[in-house]
Amino acid sequence: MSKKNPITISSWTLGDKCIFEQRCKAAAEAGYDGIGLRAETYVDALNEGLTDKDIIDILNKYNITCTEVEYIVQWCEEPRSYEQKYK
């Protein structure tokens, strides 16, 4: 990252239908320095079969960093869904 104030693309800007590498590629091609990452986005990447190392390698491939960790919703809500418990 060469900018003093990096520009981050929110995780919701790219929706929830693209795989992790597509997300990084789109952000890089649009001129962003970093991506926002939600717990769901991370779990989706793991479900794609990616490891933490794979995720870092993809970020590096596109010269993108994770510059924002986004909110977690329904943290204390009962009953919690499976997805919420997994977080």
N, C-alpha and C positions, 0 to 999 in steps of 0.2 A: 504494500500500500504506500503510495507516494504522496498522497494528499494529507494535509493537516486535518481536514474534516472529511472523513470518508463518507461516501453516499451509500446507504444501505437500502436494499429492496426488502420490503416487508414480506414475510412468508405468505401472507394472504394475497399479495399482489399477483402471485403466480398460481393461486388457487391450490387445489388439492388433487389434481389429476395428472400431474407430471412427476416423473421419477426424479431422484435426487440429482443425477448428472444433468438432466434437461434443465432443472432449476438453476444450477450453477452456470451452465452454458448460456442460458437466456440472460441471466444477470450480467455476465461478462460482456456479452454482445451488445447489451444495452448501455454499457459504460458504468455499471455499478462497481463499487469496490468490495462490497460485502453483502451477505444475505442474512435475513432474520431466520431463526430456527425455532420452531415450536416443538414441544414434546412429541406431538403427533407426526411431525415431519421426520424427526429422528427415528421414531418407531417404524414409520413407513420405509425409511432407508434400510433399517435392519431387516425388515420383512422382505425387502428386495434381495436380501442375501449379502448386503454390504457389512463389512466390519468397520470398527472405528478407524482403522488404518486406511481402508478403502475410501471412507468419507474424506479423510484428510488428503489422500492422494487426489481425489476428484477436485477438492477445493484448490489444491496447488496447481493442478492441470490447467485450471481456468484463471489462476491468479486471483482467487476470491477468498475472502476470509469470512468467518462467522462473527459478525460484529454486533449481533443482537440475539439475546435469548428471550423469546417472547413469553407472554403470560401463560399461566396455568389456571384453567377455570374449574369451578366446582370442587375445589380442593377439600373442603370439609362437608360437602353435601352428602346426605344420606337419603336413600341408599345410593351408593356410588356404582356407576356402570363398570363393567370389566375394564374398559379403556381407561377410566379414571383411576381405578385401583392399580393398574399397570404403571401409571406415572409415578 
